[in-house]
């Protein structure tokens, strides 16, 4: 994996709603849920996606709020895989919201 340029990152960020830069090497999104267990179920779905992509996020569960952070350690920054993961997590969240 190759680290994306700043220009590429800005283009990709415009395509994933709600994702923000933590710093130069990572990005994050905060997902909110009605109930604690809804957030936990979402994290299980995120884990399944992460295993399928072989790209694992940092996850923080704080009651009804789940924060996901992404970076590609091997590339020392953001890569295509981070944005692929973000889009997949957003899709899982869209499903979770309608359950």
Secondary structure, DSSP 8 states (H G I E B T S, - for coil): -----HHHHHHHHTTSTT-EESSSS-EEEEEE-SSHHHHHHHHHHHHHHHHHHT---EEEEETTEEEEEE-BGGGTB--HHHHHHHHHHHHHHHHHHT-
